[in-house]
Amino acid sequence: MVLTFDPFREFDRLADRMLGVPTATAGAAAVAMPMDLYRSGDHFVLHCDLAGIDPGSVSVDVDGRTLTIRAERSARTDADVQWLRRERVTGTFERRLALGDGLDLARVDATWQDGVLTVTIPIAEAAKPRRIAINTGQTPAITASEQPATIEGDSTATKSLAG
């Protein structure tokens, strides 16, 4: 026999609220679209879990320095369904990330595999660390032909050359 009334549901809801666990109304985007973000070499990688979402309903946009990911999970509309537990949030979800300087926003790439959206954001060439060559050549000494000429009537020039 399956219980349709859960006597502990209210207790779980209260405990979740006290512990700061997001509910369907508060923080729904974070629950519906959990993500990981990390740097790997010369690019940043963002993974969003979007299980049960049609990839055609997902959009990734860059506007200025803001990356926006929008997705929609449709609710089941079967008339003969009697819900016993419904934890997967439905509706439209959006995550926005402020992007810093030094990223190549023209080369952002997005792929979809097994319900995971992967967004790759490369670092701009100008922002990558680079090694500066050090010149080790010696400065040539002044040759006799390059010595300052004595200007007639200028006693300071003659004194500086003489000693």
PETABEL-V437464 format. One line per field, one symbol per residue. psi: psi as a letter, one per 20 degrees, with the letter a starting at -180 (. if undefined). A space follows every 10 residues. Layout:
BEGIN
psi: ???
END
This chain:
BEGIN
psi: pppipoiigh ggggggghij pqahhpkhhh ghmqqqprpo ckqqppppol pjpphijpqp qpodkppppp qppqqpkphj pophpnippr apqppppppr rjqniikpqp qppljppppp oqpqghiqqq pppppjqqpq qprhijqpqp ppiohhhhhh hh.
END
